[in-house]
Amino acid sequence: MTYTNTTRAIAGALLLSAICFGPPALQAREPVAGPKVAAEHIVTTPLAGNPDKEIDIQIYTFPPESAVPWHIHRDAIEIEYALEGSIVLEEEGKPPYEIAEGTTNVLSPNVVHRGWNPSKTEPATLYVVRIKPKGAPLATIVPAPPKTAGAPAAGDYPEDN
């Protein structure tokens, strides 16, 4: 078999490419965020008898296999009620737990946590009430703790619609 200069050049380029970059299927990739969690703002109102606090109510819709990033609610109490489907909640230092349809969870202030929908086919909807400092942001994104469960890749924290 006779090799031309062009054949040698192509073979060399392919070999160099394989050495430098590896096979495409083996290249490291950043996790791709799943579907975006949506937030619907219902109301923000002053907390009666405490002018420094307010009540904020939202409905979060988690498409199948979606997640929010690790975050905290600074100095806010969060009360969650699963309207549809179920959410897995993970708090720093605790095993993940389910908030099933029709159940409630109360999250203490300043807890590092995240939530996700483990279903591959069904959305989940969460009704959330927060009692928080007046004018404070709803959430602050924080780095993931060292030990975490296998949640889907998170998108951005959902903005109000």
C-alpha positions as CSV (number, residue, x, y, z in Angstrom):
1,M,0.0,0.0,0.0
2,T,1.4,3.4,-0.9
3,Y,0.8,6.4,1.3
4,T,0.8,9.9,-0.1
5,N,1.8,13.0,1.7
6,T,-1.8,14.0,2.1
7,T,-2.7,10.6,3.6
8,R,0.2,10.9,6.1
9,A,-0.8,14.4,7.0
10,I,-4.5,13.4,7.7
11,A,-3.4,10.4,9.7
12,G,-0.9,12.5,11.7
13,A,-3.6,15.1,12.4
14,L,-6.0,12.5,13.6
15,L,-3.4,10.9,15.8
16,L,-2.4,14.3,17.3
17,S,-6.1,15.1,17.8
18,A,-6.7,11.8,19.7
19,I,-3.6,12.3,21.9
20,C,-4.5,15.9,22.8
21,F,-8.2,15.7,23.1
22,G,-9.1,12.1,23.5
23,P,-12.1,10.4,22.0
24,P,-15.1,12.8,22.0
25,A,-17.2,10.5,24.1
26,L,-14.5,10.4,26.9
27,Q,-14.0,14.2,27.1
28,A,-15.0,15.7,30.4
29,R,-18.1,17.8,30.2
30,E,-19.8,20.2,32.6
31,P,-23.1,19.0,33.9
32,V,-25.9,20.4,31.8
33,A,-28.7,22.0,33.9
34,G,-32.0,20.3,33.7
35,P,-35.3,22.0,33.0
36,K,-35.8,25.3,34.8
37,V,-37.9,25.5,38.0
38,A,-40.5,28.3,37.7
39,A,-41.6,30.6,40.5
40,E,-45.0,32.3,40.6
41,H,-45.2,35.2,43.1
42,I,-48.5,35.2,44.9
43,V,-48.1,38.0,47.5
44,T,-45.7,39.8,49.8
45,T,-47.4,41.5,52.8
46,P,-46.2,43.0,56.1
47,L,-46.2,40.6,59.1
48,A,-48.9,42.0,61.5
49,G,-47.4,43.3,64.7
50,N,-43.8,43.2,63.3
51,P,-42.9,46.1,60.9
52,D,-39.4,44.6,60.3
53,K,-40.8,41.3,58.9
54,E,-42.9,40.3,55.9
55,I,-44.7,37.3,54.6
56,D,-43.8,36.1,51.0
57,I,-45.9,33.4,49.3
58,Q,-44.8,31.7,46.0
59,I,-45.7,28.6,44.0
60,Y,-42.8,26.7,42.6
61,T,-43.2,24.3,39.7
62,F,-40.5,21.7,39.3
63,P,-40.5,20.0,35.9
64,P,-39.4,16.3,35.9
65,E,-35.7,15.9,36.9
66,S,-35.3,19.6,37.8
67,A,-33.5,21.1,40.7
68,V,-32.7,24.4,42.4
69,P,-29.1,25.2,43.5
70,W,-27.8,25.1,47.0
71,H,-29.0,28.2,48.8
72,I,-30.2,29.7,52.1
73,H,-33.0,32.0,53.2
74,R,-31.3,34.5,55.5
75,D,-33.1,34.8,58.8
76,A,-36.3,33.5,57.2
77,I,-38.6,30.6,58.2
78,E,-39.9,28.6,55.2
79,I,-43.0,26.6,55.3
80,E,-43.5,24.2,52.3
81,Y,-46.6,22.3,51.2
82,A,-46.5,19.9,48.2
83,L,-49.5,20.5,46.1
84,E,-48.6,18.0,43.3
85,G,-46.0,15.3,43.0
86,S,-43.1,15.2,45.5
87,I,-39.9,17.1,46.1
88,V,-36.7,15.7,47.6
89,L,-35.2,18.2,50.0
90,E,-31.6,18.0,51.1
91,E,-30.2,20.0,54.0
92,E,-26.5,20.2,54.7
93,G,-25.4,17.4,57.0
94,K,-28.7,15.5,56.8
95,P,-29.9,12.7,54.5
96,P,-32.3,13.8,51.8
97,Y,-36.0,13.5,52.6
98,E,-39.2,13.6,50.6
99,I,-42.0,16.2,50.8
100,A,-44.8,14.1,49.3
101,E,-48.0,15.5,47.8
102,G,-50.3,16.7,50.6
103,T,-47.5,17.0,53.2
104,T,-45.8,20.0,54.8
105,N,-42.3,20.8,55.9
106,V,-40.9,23.7,58.0
107,L,-37.3,24.8,57.3
108,S,-35.5,26.8,60.0
109,P,-33.7,30.1,59.2
110,N,-30.2,30.0,57.5
111,V,-30.3,26.3,56.6
112,V,-28.2,25.4,53.6
113,H,-30.4,23.3,51.4
114,R,-31.7,22.5,47.9
115,G,-34.7,20.8,46.4
116,W,-35.4,18.7,43.4
117,N,-38.0,16.7,41.6
118,P,-36.8,13.0,41.3
119,S,-39.6,12.0,38.8
120,K,-38.6,11.3,35.2
121,T,-42.2,12.0,34.0
122,E,-44.3,14.0,36.5
123,P,-44.0,17.7,37.5
124,A,-44.1,18.7,41.2
125,T,-45.6,21.9,42.6
126,L,-44.7,23.4,46.0
127,Y,-46.6,26.1,47.8
128,V,-44.0,28.1,49.9
129,V,-44.6,30.7,52.6
130,R,-41.7,32.6,54.0
131,I,-41.5,34.9,57.0
132,K,-38.5,37.0,56.4
133,P,-36.8,40.3,57.1
134,K,-38.5,43.1,55.2
135,G,-36.9,43.7,51.9
136,A,-34.4,40.9,52.2
137,P,-33.7,38.7,49.1
138,L,-35.7,35.5,48.9
139,A,-32.5,33.3,48.6
140,T,-28.8,33.5,48.6
141,I,-26.9,30.9,46.5
142,V,-24.1,29.1,48.4
143,P,-21.5,26.6,47.5
144,A,-22.5,22.9,47.6
145,P,-21.5,21.1,50.9
146,P,-18.9,18.4,50.5
147,K,-21.3,15.5,50.8
148,T,-24.3,15.7,48.6
149,A,-26.9,13.3,47.1
150,G,-27.4,12.7,43.4
151,A,-29.8,15.5,42.5
152,P,-30.2,16.5,38.8
153,A,-28.0,19.4,37.7
154,A,-29.5,22.7,39.0
155,G,-30.4,25.6,36.9
156,D,-30.5,29.2,38.3
157,Y,-32.6,29.9,41.3
158,P,-36.0,30.6,39.8
159,E,-37.1,34.2,39.4
160,D,-40.6,35.4,40.0
161,N,-42.8,35.3,36.9
